[in-house]
């Protein structure tokens, strides 16, 4: 980490682009222990912690269905109501109750995973490992593909590849774009959007806050030049607040797009 | 240094991402700007407009995201 920021490995005389040797050390953790051939690293533990937090929050928040809920209960009810009304019902419509459990669990899991980025002592968003957003978007992909093919049979594929409402001259082009977009780009961008935002945020936070601290600690050695750490620390703290907003927004967008994709398969009328 | 193709590929990916981010940047600006105009004209439609705005931003963003993946391919 410190080597990366101060670029001690960089040969300034010979290299034009002073790239850090390896960014992966910010995202990859060594395996802590092994259970039956499966290696468990910090990421895995955090993943289980996120799932556990989601279960605990939902259980304790909604345990006693009191008429006037406690403050915590009201917050949880607010989140559930937000996903139920503003995401599921507004987008999917009358069938939304069936998909609410999926959307709610995906929203809360991604939200907790994202907020790990700004949680003190954890400071690592599990959604910045590609496997997690990729798997979540794969689940959405399977759901909306299954719905599309089971509701519309093979017409789903034909209507996407050969849209009848488009003028004949452009039909093949629109069909091709739609085909690539629906079957390939949708799951891909869904996963990469979450992943990219969290990777960028984690990198920015680590570099700014880390370099701020490292430069300030180096003042005894390098003198007042180390004061450059102060603006970096300030910018890092500003971005820290910004990243909280990004975490919330990305969880919302992931859920929203999952709902939109599911809806597009249910109401498939071209 | 000389003939270091890997270094050159990384640098080209940087330039490519910069170019690729122009279009989505303009597009997201248009989406958000028009959403603000719409909200100012009809504040009672705010919820629907905001949802649609996020959708539009999400779809516009796709090109920038594909550019981001360049770093992992290049």
Interface residues (C-beta under 8 A of the other chain):
Chain A: X14 X15 X16 X17 X19 X86 X90 X91 X185 X189 X192 X193 X196 X252 X253 X256 X257 X260
Chain B: X1 X7 X10 X11 X47 X48 X51 X54 X55 X58 X61 X62 X65 X66 X68 X69
